[in-house]
Amino acid sequence: MFDLKGKIAVITGASSGLGRDAALAYAKEGVNVALLARRAEKLEELAKEIETLGVKAIAVKCDVAKEEEVKSAIETVVNEFGRIDILLNNAGVAVRGGVDTLNNDDWDKSMNINVKGIYLVSKYVIPIMKQQNYGKVVNVSSINAFLADKNDIFIRHSYNASKAAVLGLSQGMAASYAQYGITVNTICPGLFESEMTENTLFKSQEFLSKYNILCPASRPAKRGELNGTIFYFSSDASSYVTGQYIVVDGGLSIV
Ligand SMILES: NC(=O)c1ccc[n+]([C@@H]2O[C@H](COP(=O)([O-])OP(=O)(O)OC[C@H]3O[C@@H](n4cnc5c(N)ncnc54)[C@H](OP(=O)(O)O)[C@@H]3O)[C@@H](O)[C@H]2O)c1
């Protein structure tokens, strides 16, 4: 029931970090992948690497906040593969700042990429999944949907708001599309090393020491530790699970 061989997955934010890792992990399980992000060269390099694993991979340059680019990207995927089984809505940005320091452009950037991006990509993928009467949508939120911190490095009010919105959006979608054989679930990661965190959170010894003391697992996540949950929500193992979220944070949010 965890078998993903031969499935077609669209992964947004596949050019680095968690999206890149997920794309490689899917490919190792026999999934054909469409890689979406803005940095085309990175996607093309990754597509080449993935093709050596014996599956198909296409690189599709796409800004998820721009409707015309999203529409054309999904058309490209359907022309190439004929269907879409899995949508991993992973693209995201972590803008720092509180309501008293953010400017409106920063606020809009968080909302446009982290929330509107999921809306737009889903807008073009859901009709295809409805026709198929099958689809697995996996949205990436964050523990920052429900955890905040007074520590300066963690003050990201627009990120908090956008990631909480992902949970609400996922529930709405889940309720509407279950009747079409589509599940919509959310993953809330804790701390993973990626472009988003390597020059910020991972650079601060003070932050890391505090994290390790607070976190029951006493460490950040290791590379690939999100993929089991991604596979669960992407496969028929979760066929009767929808509108739910799983927190992958080494227990940080329970203490
Ligand atoms: N790392 C963590 O500890 C952590 C924790 C909780 C949640 N998350 C979430 O996990 C997801 C992946 O983040 P990451 O940690 O892997 O960070 P990352 O390495 O910075 O990756 C972010 C990805 O999103 C893409 N992206 C950003 N804006 C985009 C846009 N407008 N259109 C299309 N793609 C866009 C980036 O590609 P381009 O720049 O090429 O467009 C990149 O591939 C995010 O949603 C993040 O909020 C991460």
The ligand as an ORCA input file, in Angstrom:
! r2SCAN-3c Opt
* xyz 0 1
  N      13.774     23.738      6.568
  C      12.968     23.765      7.607
  O      13.412     23.648      8.764
  C      11.486     23.918      7.404
  C      10.668     23.841      8.532
  C       9.301     23.956      8.390
  C       8.758     24.149      7.132
  N       9.561     24.236      6.041
  C       8.916     24.437      4.747
  O       9.437     23.507      3.831
  C       9.313     24.024      2.510
  C      10.641     23.860      1.787
  O      11.598     24.718      2.404
  P      13.140     24.350      2.512
  O      13.472     24.316      3.940
  O      13.464     23.193      1.652
  O      13.776     25.706      1.946
  P      14.578     26.034      0.616
  O      15.755     25.162      0.454
  O      14.771     27.511      0.669
  O      13.532     25.660     -0.531
  C      12.453     26.481     -0.873
  C      12.026     26.099     -2.270
  O      10.891     26.901     -2.632
  C      11.120     27.414     -3.925
  N      10.398     28.669     -4.098
  C      10.466     29.790     -3.331
  N       9.680     30.742     -3.866
  C       9.102     30.207     -4.984
  C       8.216     30.695     -5.957
  N       7.735     31.947     -5.921
  N       7.838     29.864     -6.964
  C       8.314     28.614     -7.020
  N       9.164     28.083     -6.135
  C       9.559     28.890     -5.130
  C      12.622     27.603     -4.020
  O      13.023     27.557     -5.383
  P      13.416     28.799     -6.315
  O      14.132     29.800     -5.457
  O      14.276     28.162     -7.349
  O      12.135     29.296     -6.876
  C      13.103     26.356     -3.311
  O      13.133     25.269     -4.203
  C       8.860     25.465      2.662
  O       7.458     25.556      2.444
  C       9.182     25.783      4.112
  O       8.378     26.796      4.644
  C      10.910     24.136      6.156
*
